[in-house]
């Protein structure tokens, strides 16, 4: 590993200590902020490669209006300098005397008074020259850097320009997909539209009627496709988010313009000109989860809600650690609290809303994560959209059947409770995740929630079709997250995972069950249950479980069972009756089976643990449940026969007309076998006598294909496969 790191560091230093970086500027942007009247604070952000010449101590902006025939200049002093290098802690960047590529940001700012109100102020900055390392422009070393913003202060006084609330990512890896988001924000709430534009140059350094030229691109490049990428680079016209998978090393100029519209009228625009440097690195990009570790990056809230949720950083390179480096939410009060030191940092986010938060536009939360790889870190900024509506409490959100503000597996329970009930149809009903007005039914759950919420599809009948809205909107929220907590208790019912055998061999077919019981005996008068199963998916072939409700004491064949694989190694499960009658019992409420991962080569324990249990009766009252789970030990030294103490074989294999099962010794009482095809369909079943040592089967009528034989004895279940010719 050390040799690998040293090699990567050497390659990186060799790549970026090249003297062709003779100049320094690799990005610029101009923005402004109104401070009253015609006074504005103008700011130029300049990004420089630290291996080039030093940044200036001051810059001069040009202000020009063609309609007024006037121009003037204003000097801005250097007010801030920061190091944006992505080097790891083991090495120094060129900003600190090292050799790894370093980047600095220099900010120049001052107050400027505009002498008049006109519609076409052009604020620009000029510098010669761009660097020769640019890979997509013709003769880049002889072309100047020209950046510009426009302001109309005649019809929109006191306007503020768009802000870039996250620093640009200027170094990315070859042959990886990168999502680059500069976290655009308009302080005035103006509508934004982003377009890619040609890089600009100017042949005149004087302020006034300047000659502005669009630069020529080398063959194979367009300003709309400035980086070689497969698939092609894309830009989100609303957010400016760039998605690119670069295929070729190099340094590429990208320029986009952000237009500001107010009430449909264009009032301003500003440009962002920057270079993206593609390097050779095998470091993969870290990422941030969606809301509460889901893949959902959107929240819908009602004014007055306080939103609480968690975000988790991660990295596909398992040896790397990730940290949450920066975050911004410019339009709502919020706090971010770290979970503390960990390999992959998580944070708890709280956002407070009120009536002033109501908007048809999304409030944007940006969160940036960074890994610790050497020689260069990778970063990723994720964008979360928060919509705040003026909700009416009685509105229905299709899929939130229990009105707990989220569509999830718990919503199967009220559907079962109210199954078959009828009431008024919802006018203009759909299953889209929007608030929909509805007439109360006058029937309520134990939680006082009206049945109109349970009628998710709004057709006036509560039945299994309402679950379609739950599954369609699964994970969507419209207010607080996680307000309701399942009841647990030291004394009460137990939900455990039981295996056919607690010891398994790699490749073994396993059966298991969810057993609902009580220390005093029967579980009395229950109607439905929802819970989450968690396990190590890498120890299960393909990470897949197959479920079977036929042996359940809780359900009949006409009742409702649903499962959703919400993530790898996690299933959210719901079971509920539909006849409004409670039931009592003990033992298995649901069976499942799987194949142990065949490639396991060391003794491991797979903990199947249960969480988020909610057990109810037929009116919705909840019972305390202890989550016991279960542990399966896998031993690669044990064969399936060793595990079960059962030795048997099948001949011939493949077989055409007849198949024989051979047993080395007596198999015991109450034994039998069945044959299933790969779709799980039963094609043959029979019992086995205690003295059976050989069993012949006529398979001539079987279709050609692969079949599974399952031998069930008092010792457990053993499985083999054969091929029918």
N, C-alpha and C positions, 0 to 999 in steps of 0.2 A: 504493500500500500504506500509506503514512504517513497519507493522508487517512482510510482505512478504520480504522486503529488509533485515530486521534484521535476519530472518530465513535463507535466502540465505547466508548472511555473516557468520552466525554461522556454517552452513554446510561446507562452503568453508574453514574456519579456522580449523575446526575439521579434515577435510580431509587432509590438508597439513601442519599441525603443528606436524605430527607424527614423532617421533625420528628415524624412519627407514631411513630417509635421512641422513645417517651418513657421507657420502662422499659428494663431491661437484660438480664433473664434469658431465655435461649433454650434451656436444657437443664440437666438435673440428674440425678444418680444417687448412690445411697448404697451403699457396700460395706464389708466388714469382714474382718479377718484375726485368727485366734486366735493369741495369744502365750503361752498356757498358763493352766490353771485357768479362771476366769471372766473373764480379762482379754482384751480384744479391742481392736485398733486400728480405730476407725471413721473412715471417710473420706467426705466429701461433695465431689463434683466438680460445679462450677458453671460453666456456659458463658454468657458475656455478650456482647452486642452493644456494641462500644466506643463507639458513638454515643449510648448511653444513659447513665444515671447510673453512678457508680462502684460496683464490687463492695464488699461489706462486708469489714472486716478480721477478722471472726470470725462464726461462726454457732452456733446453739443447736439441738441435736438433742433430740427428745422420745423417751423410752423408756417404753413402756406395755405392761402385761400385764393383759388383762381377767380371765383365770383367777385371777391372784394379787391382783387389785384394787390394783395398785400402779403408780406412774408416777414418773419423775424426769427431769430435764434435765441435759445436759452441754454445755459450750461447747467448740467446736473452733476453734483459731487458724488463720489463713492460713499455710500452710507452703510453697506453691509457686504460681507464676504463670507462664503461658506463652502465647505468641502463636500462634494457629492460623489466622491470616489467610491467604488464598490470593491476595493481590495479587501482581502481577509486580514485578520489581525496578525498573521505571520509575516506579512510583507508590507513595505511602505510603497505608497504611490509616488508618482512624479511630483505631486503637490508637496510631498514631505521629503524630497531628496531620494526617493526610491526609483524603481524602474517600471513598476506596473502602472499602466495608463491611469492617470488621475484627472478628475474634472472638478473645476471650481465654478461657483456661481457668484457673480459680482452684480450688485444692485446699485443703481444710480437714481437719485430721486430728489425732487425739489418742487416747491409751489410755483406755478406759472399763472399769470393773469392774462386771459385772452382779451385782446383790445376791443372786440366786437362780437356780435352774434351773427354767425353765418352758417350755411348748411353744408359747407364742404371743407372744414378744416382737415388738412392732411399733415399728420405729425410723423416725421421720418428721421431715420438715422442711417448714416453712410460710413462704411469703413473699407478700405482696400488692404488686403485682398483675401479671398477665400484660399483654403490650403490645397496643395497639389494632390493630397491623398484622396480627394473626393472621387468616387468611382462611377458616378452617373452623369456628370456634366462635361461638356466640351471645354478644354483649356481652363479648368477651374482656378488655377493659380493666377490667371490674369483677369479674373472677374471679381467685382466688389461684392461685399455683403450689404444688402439694402433691406431695411425692415420698416414697416409703415402701419399706422392706425389712422382711422377716420372718425371725425366727430361732427355731428350736427347739433349745435347749441342754439339754433334759432327756434326750433319747435320743441325741443326737449332739453331745456336747461336743467342743470344738476344731474346729468346722466353720469353713470359710472360704467366703465368698460368691463368686459368679461375678465375674470380672474382665473389663473391656473393654480388651484389650491394643492396640487401635488407636483413634485418635481418630475421633469421628464426622465424617462428611461432612455439613456443614450448608448448603452452597451448591451447587446443581446447575443445569444448563441446561435450558431449555424444549425440548420436542420431541426429546429425546435419551434413549436408554436408559441408566440408571445402575444399577449394582449396588453397594449400600452394605453393607459388612460391618464390624462393630465388633470383630471378632476375639474372640468370647466364649471364655472359658477358665475351667474349674473346677479349682482347684489340687488338690482332693481326688479328682478323677476321677469325680465324681458325674454321673449322667445328667441332661441338660438338656432342657427343653421350653420353647419360646418361643411366646407368644401376644400378639396385638395387644389392647390394652385401652383403655377410654375415658380421656380426660384427667380428672384429679381436681382438686377444689378443696375447701377447708375453710372453714367459716364461723366457726370458733373458733380463736383464736391461743393458747389455753391448752393445756397438755399434760395429756392424760388421755383421757377418753371423748369424743373429738372427733367432730364432725359432718362426715363425708366424703361429698362429692357427686360423682357422675359428671356431667361438663359436657355441656350440650346442643350438638349440632352443627347447623350451618346446613343448610337443605334441599339435597339433592344430595350430602351428605357422611355417611359412617358412620365409626365409629372403626376398622372393618375396612377401609375405603377412604377414608383421610383426605386423599389427594392426587388431584386429577383426573389420570387416567393412561389411556393407550391403548397397549397393553392394560392391564387393571387391575393395580394394584400387588399383588405377592405377597410373602409372608414365609416363609422356610424355618423350619419349627418346630424343627429340630434345631440350626441354626447362627445363627438370627436374621438371615440375609442377606436384604436387601430388594432387590427388583428393581422399578424404577418408570420409566415414560416420561411425565413430566409434560407436560400440554397447556396449562396455564394458569399465568400468573405469580402469585406470591403467597407467603405464609408460612404453613406448615401444621404444626400440632402432631401429632406421632406419639408414641405411648406403647406400649411393650410390657413384658410381665412375663416374667422368666426363672425357671422353677421348677426346683429341684434335687431329684432323687430319689436315694436311696441304698438299694440292695436293695429297690427298688420302693416305698419309703416317702418321702412328701414331707417334706423336712426344712427347706426354706428357699425364699424367693423374693425377688426384687428387681426394682424398676421402673427403666426408663430413659425419661425424658420429655424430648423435644427437638423443636425446630422445624427443618423443612427449608425453605429459602428457594429458590424457583425464580426464576431470573433469565433475562433475554434475552441470550444469547450464542451466537455461532456456533463457539465453541471446542469441538472434539470431545474425548471422553474418551480418555485413553491406556489402555494395557492391558499385561498381562504374559503372556508365552507360557506354554504348558504345559512339561512336563519335556523338556529338550533341544530346545526350539523346536517341540515337537509340540502337539497339542490335548489331550494327556492330563495331567490334574491329580491323578492318584492313583498312588502307589507302593506296592508290596507287597514286604516284605523279610522275611528270616529273622533271628532274633535273632543278634547277633554281626556282622551285615553293616555295612560302612561304605558309605554311599550317596554317590555323587558325580554331580552333574548341573549343568546350566546353565539359567538363566532369562534371557529377553531382554525388555526393555521396548520398546514401540513406540507410535506415534501416527498416527492416520489423517490428521492435518494434517501434511503432509510438511515444512512449514517449522518445526514445533515440535521442540524437543529434550525428551527425557524423562530423568528420573533416578529411581533407586530410593531412596525417602525413608526408609522404615522397614521393619522385618521383626521377626517374633517367632515363636518355637517354644518354648513354655513347658515341654514335657515331655521333650525329648531334647537332648543336647549337640549343638551345631551351630555352623558358621562360615559366613559369607558374605563372599566376596572379590570386589571389583569388578574388571571387566576394564579399567578405566581410562577416561579422558575419551573420550566419543564422543557423537554426536548422540542415540543411543538406548542407554542404559547396559545392560550385561549383567553378571550375577554368576555366580560358581561357588559352589555350595552343597555343603557336606559335612555329613552327618548320621551320628552314631555310635550304634549300637544294641548292646544286650546283653540278657541274659535278663530284666532288670527292665523292659525296654521292651515285653514281650509283652502284648498287650491286644486284646480284641475290638472296642475303639473305636479310631477313627483318631486319630493324633497330628496336630495341625493346625499347619501352617506358613502364616503370613500375610505377604504381601509387598505393599508399597504403592508405587506409582509416581506421579510428578507431572510435569506438563509445565510449560513456561515461557511459556505464552500470556499476552497482555495483553488486557484489564486484570486478568483473573482466571485463575488456574491451574485446571486440572482434575486430579482425582486418582482413582485406582482401587486398591482392595485386592483381591488374589486370594488364594484359599484353596487350599492343597495338602494332600491327605490322605495320610498315611503309615501303613500298616498293618504291624505287626510280628508275625509268627507264630512259633510254635515249630516250625520246618520240620524235616522229616526229609530228609536229603540225597538219599535215593533216590526221593523223591516226583517224580511227573511233573507238569509244568505244560503243559497242552494248547496247542500252538503253539510252544513252545520246543524244537524238535526237536533242536538241537545242545547244549541245556542250558547256554547261555551267559547265561542269566538275563534274556533279552528275546526277544519274538516279533518277528522282522523278516524281511527278504528273505533273509538268510543261511540261514534254516531250510528253504528250498527245496532246498539242496544235500544235506543228509543224507537227505532224502526220496528224492532221485534215487539216491543211493548204495545205500540199502537197499531200493529199489523191488522189490516182489514178495515180500519176506521175510515169514515168518509166525511167530507166537509166541503166548504165553498172552494171552487177552483180559483187559482190566483190569476188575476187579470194580467195578460202579457207575460205569462210565466216562461222562464227559460232556466237552464242550469248553468248559465254564465255566472261567474263569481262577482256579482254586483248586488247591492242592496235592492230588494224588491218589496214593494208595499203589498200587504196581504190582510185580508179580513180575518179576525180571530175565529177559531172554531168553537171556543167555549169548553173544550176538553183539554186537560193539562196533565203533564207528567208530575211526579212527586216533587220535582224541583220548581213547580209552578210555570214551567215553560209550555206555552200553548202548542197544540198539535199542528198548527199551521207551519211551524218550523220543521216538523218531522216530515211533512208532505214536501219533500225536497224538490220534486219535479213540478209541483203545483197543479197536478191534474185532478185534485180532489179526492184521491184514494191513496192510502198509505200501504205500500207493498214493496216487494223486492226491487221494483224499478227505481225506487227512490235512492237505492244504494248507488245507482249510476252517477248521480250528482256527487255523492261522497267520493267515489273513486276518481271522477273527473277533476274534482277540486282538492284532491287529497293533499294535505299539508298547507293549504292556503289559510290565511288568517285575516281577520278584519278588526282586530284590536289587541288587547293584552295577550301575551303569550304565557302559557303555563300557570294561569291563576288557580286552576283546579288541580288538586293533588290526590291521587288514589289513596284510599284508606288502607293502612297496614296496622297490624297489632301483634303483640307477643302471643296472645291467646286468640285462637280463632281457626278459620279454615286454612288448609295448606294446599298449595299448588306446587307439585314436584314433577320432575322429568325422570321417568323410569325407563331403563334400557333392558332389552332382552338378555343382555349379558354385560356386566360392567367392564369386561376386558375384551378388546377387539384386536384383530390382526389387520394390517394394511390390505385394502381391497375387499374387506368383508362387508357383506350386506347386513345392515343393522335395522332393527325395528325398535321403536321407543313410543312412549305415550306420555301425555300430560294427565297426571292423576290429581283429581280434586277430592280431598278427604278432610276429615275432622278427627281430632284426637279422641273424641267421645263416640265416634262411629260415623253415622250418615251425615251428609251435608243436606240440610233440610230447606225446602221451599226456596229454590233459586230459579232464575229464569234466563240469565245470560252472563257472559264474561268476555272481557277484552283485556289483552296483555301483549307484552313484547317479549320475544325470544331472542337471546343474544348468544352467539357462539363463534368459535374461530373457524372462519370459512376455509382457510387453507388446509384444514385437517379433514375436510369433507369434499369428496370428488365433485368438481365444478361448483362447489359451494351451495348445492341445491338440496332441498328437502321436499319430499312428497307427502301429502297429508291425506288422511282417511278418517271420515267421521262415522263409518258404519258401526263401530263398536261403542259409540258414545252413549252413556246413560243420560246425558244432558239433552242431546238432540235426536230428532227423528230425521228421516230422509227429506221431509218437507220443510225443515227449519233452515235457518240461514247460517252459513259458515263462510267467512271471507278471510283471505290472508294476502298481505302485501309485503314483498321483499323490499323494504324501505332503503336498505343499503346492504353491502356485502356483510354477511354474518349477522343479519338482523331481519326478523320477520315480525310484522305487526298482525295480530290474530284477533278475530272477533267471532264469537258463537252466541246465537240468541234464538230462543224459541219464537213461534209466531202465533200460538193459539191462546195466549193470555193466561195459561195455566202453569203454575210453578211445578217443579219436580224435585224429588229428593233422591239421593244416591251417593255412591262413593266409588272411586276408581277412575278409569280412563274416561276423559271427556273428548279426547282427540288423539289419534295415533299418527305417527309419522315414520318414514323410513328414509334411509340414505346409504350411500356406499362410502366407506372409510377411504380416504385418499391413498391410492396404492403406493405412492412414492415415499411415504414416511419411512425414515431409516433410523429413527431413534425413539426411545420410549417417551411419549408425550401424553399429557392429560388435556382433554378438551372439556372446558367448563361450559355446560349449557345452562345459562342463568336466565331468570325471568324477572321482568321489571314492569312497572306501570300497570299493575293489575287493578281492574275494576269489576267487581262481582255484584250483580243486582238481582232483585226480585221483580215480579211482574208489574209493579208500579214505579220502579226506579229506585227504591231504597237500596243503599249500598251496605255490603258486609266487609268486615276486616279480613284480609287474606295475607298469609305469610308466603313469601316467594322462596321456595327451597331449591328449585333447579335440580341439576344432576351432573355428575362427572363421568366421562367415558375415558378409560385408559387404553392407549394403543401401544402394543408391543410388537415391533417388527420381527422379533425372534419367535413369535408364536404364529403357527399356521391357524387357519380356521378350524381345522380338526382338533388342534391342541386346545383352542379356546373352549370348544364345546365338548371335547372328549368323544367326538363322533368321526369315524373314519369311513368314507364311502367314495365311490367313483362311478362314472358313467361310461359305457361302451356301446357301440363305437361312437366316436365323435370326430368328425361329422357323421350323421346317421341318415338313412334314407327311409326305411319302412318301420324298423323296430329299434327300440332303445332299451338297454338294460341298466338297472341301478344295482350296484354291488355294495354290500355292507360287510365289514371285517368281523363285526360282532353284533350281538343282539342289540336292538335299538331301544328297547323298553316299551312300556305300555303307552296307549293314547298317542300314537305317532301317526303321521300322515304326510302327504306331499301334494304340491300343486305345481302346475306349469303355466307360466304367463308369457305372453309375447312382450316385445320391448315397449309397447304402448300401455302395458299393465293389464291387458285383458286376460281373464282366466280362460284357458283353453282345455285344461284337464285337471281333475282332482281325484284323489283316492286315499284310502287309509292304508296303514302298514301293520301287519301282524307282528306281535312281539318277537316271533321267531324268524321273521323274514331276513334272509341273507341276500336274496336276489329278487328283483321285481322287473318284469318285462312289460313294456308299454308299446302299443301299436300307434305309431305316429304317421302312418301312411297318408292319413287325411289332412295332416298339418300342412299349411302353406310353407313354402321355402322361406328361410330366415333364421334369425337368432332367437333362442328361447331361454327362459330362466326357470330352473327347477329349484323349489324351496322345500327342504325337508324340515318338518317341525317335530321335535321330540320334547320330552320333559326337560332336557338339558338346554334347549334353546333352538334357534333357527339357523340352518346352514344352507348356503346357496351356491349353485354352480350354473354355468351356461353351456348350451350345446347348439350346434348348427344343424338345421334340417335341410337336406339336399333336395 
